[in-house]
Amino acid sequence: HIFVGIVIIFFVHRIPFDRLKYIAPIAWIPVSGLLLITAAQGMMIGGANASRWLKIPLINISFQPSSLGWIALIAYIAWFLWRFADEKYSFGWSLLWIGVPTAFIIGPVLPSNLSTAAIIIFTIGLLLFVGKYPTRYMTKIITGCAIMIALAIGMFKAFPDMAPSRYKTWEARFSRFGSEDKDEDRYQIENAKIAIAQGQMFGVGPGKSVQKNFLPQSSSDFIYAIIVEEFGFLGGISILVVYILLLFRFLVVSNKAPNLFGKYLAFGLGFSIIFQAFINMGVAVEIFPTTGQPLPLVSSGGTSIWMTCVSLGIILSISRKEEQVKEQLANQEKKQQEFKRILEEQQ
């Protein structure tokens, strides 16, 4: 998966990111279609909605369209902020432009994958803030969403039959988060804590983890706990530092992007990768409730790795364009200096 991901990064970074300006406004439409098809499968595991995977016919490969929707929506919001950067617009008009694509992407994802939907919404909100979307408009949106969530929770409490199939799972995860009640089922997080405790400073050694035999999803959702067990506190901190360095580089690329579209695109894609990593690590140490978020480029799973590599390829394309612009400016300055020298010699 990593090898294929490197190939993806290479080919994507060779594509000028400016071409995405023509794709971004409409890319969410076919992706939302894939998400609706995935949600319509009605796949159930243990009585809960698990419609996250879509199988490609003939080649028999499954993937998660939500990862593709993640990229498509960030690209669309980046395009919107760039396209209407110098225009004044009303709240209703902007809400239509932003709300419709967001609803078509988030709507099919939310019932089966609350954590992914929440991360996408948070990333979009932060991107709008960075893109100087009017604060008064954002306040209205946040207030409206808070009221809708409160009403939905109240309705599900009063009428449990109307709640989504995974509502009880979400409620249970929040109820056992930080709980000291012995009756709560904390099997996953307790085993994760045992793994972290056994790691101590230097770890038990690569491949020598014991808790990976007991901890569910030890190669994906709780991979960070296994890393700390095998490589110790130093290994866990090293992983954290790598992601912080990546965040710094993403911010540098965003800041030096040749235009606003590249700036917002690099920020949105880069932040979403780092935020996902922090969520995964935070779950292992019980800073956040249990979610199903992988550790980017570390957890097992082809879809997560490949979509992360697509994002990295786009960010590298933005950085590559920045270097090309610098080179062009340097050549122009060199020609101007040469022309000035020739004029001085003639005089």
Residue pairs with C-beta under 8 A, 6 or more apart in sequence:
1 300
1 301
1 302
1 305
1 306
2 297
2 305
4 302
4 306
5 297
5 305
5 306
5 308
5 309
6 309
8 306
8 309
8 310
8 313
9 309
9 312
9 313
9 316
10 313
11 313
12 309
12 310
12 312
12 313
12 314
12 316
12 317
13 312
13 313
13 314
13 316
13 317
13 320
14 317
15 313
15 317
16 317
16 321
17 261
17 262
17 265
17 314
17 317
17 318
17 321
18 259
18 261
18 262
18 321
20 75
20 79
20 261
20 265
20 314
21 79
21 82
21 261
23 75
24 72
24 75
24 76
24 78
24 79
25 76
25 79
27 72
27 75
27 76
28 69
28 72
28 73
28 76
28 101
28 104
28 105
29 104
31 65
31 68
31 69
31 72
31 105
32 69
32 101
32 104
32 105
32 108
34 54
34 65
34 68
34 69
35 65
35 66
35 69
35 104
35 105
35 107
35 108
35 109
36 108
37 54
38 51
38 52
38 53
38 54
38 65
38 66
38 108
39 51
39 108
39 109
39 111
39 112
40 51
41 51
41 54
42 49
42 51
43 49
43 50
43 51
43 52
43 53
44 50
44 165
47 165
48 165
48 166
48 168
48 169
49 111
49 112
49 164
49 165
49 166
50 112
51 111
51 112
52 64
52 66
52 112
52 113
53 62
53 63
53 64
54 62
54 63
54 64
54 65
55 61
55 62
56 62
56 63
63 302
63 303
64 303
64 304
66 109
66 113
66 116
67 303
67 304
67 307
68 307
69 105
69 109
69 120
70 116
70 120
70 272
70 307
71 269
71 307
71 310
71 311
71 314
72 105
73 101
73 102
73 105
73 120
73 124
74 123
74 124
74 127
74 265
74 268
74 269
74 272
75 265
75 268
76 101
77 98
77 124
77 127
77 128
77 131
77 264
77 268
78 127
78 131
78 261
78 264
78 265
78 268
79 261
80 97
80 98
81 127
81 128
81 131
81 132
81 133
81 260
81 264
82 259
82 260
82 261
82 264
84 94
85 131
85 132
85 260
91 134
91 136
91 137
91 140
94 133
94 134
94 137
95 137
95 141
98 128
102 121
102 124
105 120
106 117
106 120
106 121
109 116
109 117
109 120
110 117
111 164
111 165
111 166
112 166
113 292
114 166
114 170
114 291
115 279
115 291
115 292
115 293
116 292
116 293
119 272
119 275
119 276
119 279
119 293
120 272
122 275
123 268
123 271
123 272
123 275
124 268
125 138
125 142
126 271
127 264
127 267
127 268
127 271
128 138
129 138
130 264
130 267
131 260
131 264
155 162
156 162
156 163
156 167
172 185
173 289
173 290
173 291
174 289
175 184
176 184
176 185
176 186
176 189
177 286
177 288
177 289
177 290
178 286
179 186
187 216
188 215
188 216
188 217
188 222
188 290
189 283
189 286
189 290
191 211
191 214
191 215
191 216
191 222
191 225
192 211
192 215
192 222
192 225
192 283
192 284
192 285
192 286
193 225
193 285
193 286
194 211
195 209
195 210
195 211
195 212
195 215
195 222
195 225
195 226
195 228
195 229
196 225
196 228
196 229
196 236
196 284
196 285
198 204
198 210
198 211
198 229
199 228
199 229
199 230
199 231
199 232
199 233
199 235
199 236
200 232
200 233
201 232
201 233
201 234
202 231
202 232
202 233
202 234
203 228
203 229
203 230
203 231
203 232
203 234
203 235
204 210
204 229
204 230
205 230
206 230
206 231
207 230
208 230
209 218
209 226
209 229
209 230
210 229
211 218
211 225
211 226
211 229
212 218
212 219
212 226
212 229
215 222
215 225
215 226
216 222
217 292
218 225
218 226
219 226
219 299
219 300
220 294
220 295
220 299
220 300
220 301
221 280
221 283
221 290
221 291
221 292
221 293
221 294
221 299
222 283
222 284
223 280
223 294
223 295
223 298
223 299
223 300
224 236
224 239
224 280
224 281
224 284
224 295
224 298
225 284
227 235
227 236
227 239
227 298
228 235
228 236
228 284
231 238
236 281
239 281
239 295
239 298
240 281
243 274
243 277
243 278
246 270
246 273
246 274
247 270
247 271
247 274
249 270
250 266
250 267
250 269
250 270
250 271
250 273
250 274
250 315
251 267
251 270
253 266
253 270
253 315
253 318
253 319
253 322
254 262
254 263
254 264
254 266
254 267
254 270
254 318
255 263
256 319
256 322
257 263
257 265
257 266
257 318
257 321
257 322
258 318
258 321
258 322
258 325
262 318
262 321
262 322
265 314
265 315
265 318
266 314
266 315
266 318
266 319
269 311
269 314
269 315
270 311
270 315
272 311
273 296
273 308
273 311
273 312
276 293
276 294
276 295
276 296
277 295
277 296
279 288
279 291
279 293
280 291
280 293
280 294
280 295
280 299
281 295
282 288
283 289
283 290
283 291
283 293
294 300
294 301
294 304
296 304
296 305
296 308
297 305
297 308
297 309
